[in-house]
Every structure is written in C-alpha cells, then in structure tokens.
Amino acid sequence: MSVPIQPLADYVVAQPIEAATKTASGLYLPGGAQEKPKVVNVVAVGKEVKNVKAGDQIIYKGYSETQIKVDGVEYLLVKEEDVIATVK
C-alpha cells in the first residue's frame, strides 16, 4: 500500500482501526456511542523513529494526534514520544 504522507523527524503515520459497531451481546451502537480507538495500524514512520515500524499496531496517548484526510482516507500523525505500547 502506497502512503501519500511521508512523516518527518519522529512522527508516525497511522490509520485507525474500525471501531466496534456491535456490543458483545449483539446490540448495535449508534455513531456517537462508539468509543474512539486508541489502537492504530502504523503505515509509515519518520527517519528518527526508533521503536516503531510500519505494520505495527500501537497504543497512543489520547488527544495527542493530528487527524488528516487524504484522498478520502483518514490518517493520524502521532509523535513517537506519545506512543505508549505496541500490540502483539
């Protein structure tokens, strides 16, 4: 997949993972009730990023990202220092 954004320095470009639209018991959630995901898929990293690579799933600090939409696709820009953990 070609990413139209090349991050600089210690920034990570990620795509949000689809939020759950149904509860475990089978109830459907309206858009406003869905929890905003804090786990994202990394699609590109800046040259100074040391601990994260493209293809990783990461957990990041809430409200520390910059959201951008390019060609109808939503991306998040997160500083590496705001990455809390990787998901295995």
N, C-alpha and C positions, 0 to 999 in steps of 0.2 A: 504494500500500500504506500503510495506516494503522499507525503505530508506537505501541504503548501506553506507551512510555517517552519522556519529554522530558528530555534531558540538561541539566544546569545548567553554568554557567561555561564551562570549557574542556574539557568531556568530549565524547567521540564515542561514539555507539551504533552497533554494527556486528553483522553476522551472519556467522558462519564460513562459509567456502566448503567444500563437501563434500570430504572427504579422499579421495584415490585408494584404491580397493579392489582395484586390479589393477596389477601392475607392467607396464612396457613390453613385457616378454617374454610377458605373458599369465598370470602366476601371481597367484592371489588372496591378498590379505593378511588375516590374522586381525585383529580389532579392536585388540588390544594392540600389533601391529607397525606400525599405520598412524601416520604422522607427523602430529603435531598442527599444523594450518595456522597460519601467522603472517600469511597474506594474508586479509583480510576485506572484505566489502562494507559501506560506510557507509550507514546508513539514517536517521540523524538527528545533528545537531550542536548543541552549546550556543551561546549567544549570543556568547561570547568566542572562539570558534574562528575563526581567520583563514585557514588554508591548506588546509582540507579541507571538502568539501561532500557532501551526500547524493548517492549514486550513484557516488562514487569507490571504487576499491579501494585499500586501504592495506596497508603492511607495518609492523608494530609490534614493539617490544621484547618478547621473550618473558617470561612470568611477571609482566607489569605490568598485566594486565587483570583486571577483575572480571566473573565469569560469573554470569548470571542467566537464569532460565527463566520466561517469562510466557505463559500460555495454551498451554503445550506447545511454544513456540518459544524457542530458545536465542539470547541476545543477549550481546554483550561490551561492557563500558564501558571505554574507554581514554582516558587523558588525552592532549591534543594533543601535549604535550611528549614522549610516548612513541611518537609516530608517526615512523617513520624515513623513509618514502618513499611516493609514490603510484605505482600501476601503470597504465600506459597501454595 
